[in-house]
Amino acid sequence: MAKPYPRSPLALSLPKLTSIAGVRLSGVEANIRYSGRTDLMLVEFAPGTTAAGVYTRNLCPGAPIPWCRGALANTPHARALLVNSGNANVFTGRAGEEAVVACAGEVAHLLGCPVEDVFLASTGVIGETLPYKKILSALPAAIEALHDDGWEDAARAIMTTDTFPKAARREVTIGDTPVCIQGIAKGSGMVAPDMATMLAYVATDAALPQPVLQALLEEGVGPSFNSITVDSDTSTSDMLMLFATGQAKHEAISSHEDSALAEFRAALKDLLHELALLVVRDGEGATKLIRVDVQGAQSEQSARRIAMAIANSPLVKTAIAGEDANWGRIVMAVGKSGEPADRDRLSIAIGDHWVASKGSVKEHDVHALDAYMRQQEITITADIGLGLGCSSVWTCDLTHGYIDINGSYRS
């Protein structure tokens, strides 16, 4: 049986999910690692669906990653997406490649589509051979269960140590035509930026050429999935994909900068940001959602590096877990980032409480700050005092729950 994890105190309920024209989904049991729960997601897309993707920069990626990169390079289209949980199919050599080829080939055969139009992903334990014949055996049931309202089933099937399914939806217009954007994500540990984080899949009924779709996705990933971290570890299986089924009959779009896409672009960015924060809310053992704002850095890039140094600091994260406003640890993290900083220009705030200003302790209401630290959402601000660069990233606290989950993940 899958080990039950307590639902995160930061969990949010699923929004109302509806169908996206041209998308059918299912979640079934393949018994890959878990029993008594779904662990295989299948998505079928209408012919003509375009696809865009960004993938992990980890140099030891799982076997599905090069397959998807190659498929995306060879064709702009997608007809199917197959994702299993429980086994990452990473560091499995030729056996891993054989599993990918076999699964993609069987999906293509059953759905009657080109094999290069099938995308795959795996998430779970690293270094164990994927029992892909269990997947092949479960595929007929997955196809039988395909349904246009299968979003929640799909979201639950890709969970590993996640404690709640994650999804978001937006309704906008392109020109005068209504279009929908809807997506799901999974992830709770081994989460750090370097493309997108963990697994996330978004679909829209808009009609968008692949280059436009790719540009929109790459534009949206920076302030969303590339601005979160749980533990500073970039997964071997990270993947974010965006699919456009073309079922909405709006005006033709030829550029991602087309003014008709303004509302769509903003909504996509907002949806990706929501999904990314849901991943942080489900950080393994998390009890606090933390926003880190850095301002006054020499550049935006410098601000981002400082923000990530704060967000990834175990000392900062454990202090917040203990509801201890130990702002000296924030000063430490700024200094260790390697970015330009001046102790005598640095100011630090926790929430609205400025605790240090230009290199000196600033008088503040200790009791009010203690009360603020007991909240579930905490904001840290570091004003570097050197320029105009600013950046925001999101993380969670570090509790003993993280050790409990990761110390027994394979058992």
Secondary structure, DSSP 8 states (H G I E B T S, - for coil): --------TT----------TTEEEEEE---SS-SSS--EEEEEE-TT-EEEEEE---SS--THHHHHHHHHHH-SB-SEEEEEEEE---S-HHHHHHHHHHHHHHHHHHHTS-GGGEEEEEEEESSS---HHHHHHHHHHHHHT-BTT-HHHHHHHT-SS-SS-EEEEEEEEETTEEEEEEEEEE-SSS---SSS-SEEEEEE-----HHHHHHHHHHHHTTTGGGB-SSS---TT-EEEEEE---S-------TT-GGGHHHHHHHHHHHHHHHHHHHHT-TT---EEEEEEEEESSHHHHHHHHHHHHT-HHHHHHHHTT---THHHHHHHHHT-S---GGG-EEEETTEEEEETTEE----HHHHHHHHTSSEEEEEEE-SSSSEEEEEEEE---HHHHHHHHTTT-
